[in-house]
Amino acid sequence: MGDFMSYENVLTENRDGVLWLTVNRPEKLNALNRATLGEISDVCESVSDDDDVWAVVLTGSGEKAFVAGADIGELNALGPVEAKEFALRGQAIFRQIERLTKPVVAAVNGFALGGGCELAMACHLRVATSKAVFGQPEVKLGLIPGYAGTQRLPRLVGRGRALEILLTGRNVSAEEAERIGLVNSLCEPEEIVETVNSLLQKILANGPLAVGHCIEAVNHGLDLPFDDACLLEATLFGVGAASEEMREGTSAFLEKRKAHFR
């Protein structure tokens, strides 16, 4: 099993190949400060080449919050140059999460505001409890989101709705988040672990290389001209055809048996 050092602001636990990464600052509603972001980045780096981790679940500790935002104390002290660097660093770390070729699920168990909403959107999928609350309230601080919230939100829910949420800074309930496509599924608070596990079981029953290629094709293809995106898909399709995994998957289908990947 890969090594995860002990961290100050996050907890890591490998449960049968699924790494649960918990932001653990409950007294600050799990707000993201520099140190916490650095630890999340470190975990992502370890995950990317750890054969004992097949998926990641990102969540927050305590009853109230997933991640309630950035650390306002840190923000308040920034000048323009530091603020830009602050944003670029957070964006780079969230991009690191998004670019993992292992599925990353946000288990949103409470407030996901500002940087917390941006963190959830950087994950590949989002499961939320009925108590979850989303929002990008930065305009209320005289700022705009800095961790790609203005970019990911319209890509998930559409331009008009994203603008309305960004410009009002209002809270979005769990029910609304599911309705508009910000969240993949809803559950009751006590069902979150079971719901996330059941989703991951369906994903991890499939070829791991194919799962990674799907993530890659969507990640890069969305921002390419359509014909280039289709070429990327065809290339990844070709790479997949060279794999043992594809031989096993297609043979199992033809032999009417269950495929055994990994």
Secondary structure by P-SEA (a helix, b strand, c coil): cccccccccbbbbbcccbbbbbbccccccccccaaaaaaaaaaaaaaaccccccbbbbbccccccccccccaaaaaaccaaaaaaaaaaaaaaaaaaaacccbbbbbccccccaaaaaaaaaccbbbbcccccccccccccccccccccccccccccccaaaaaaaaacccccaaaaaaaccccccccccaaaaaaaaaaaaaacccaaaaaaaaaaaaaaaaccaaaaaaaaaaaaaaaaacaaaaaaaaaaaacbbbbcc
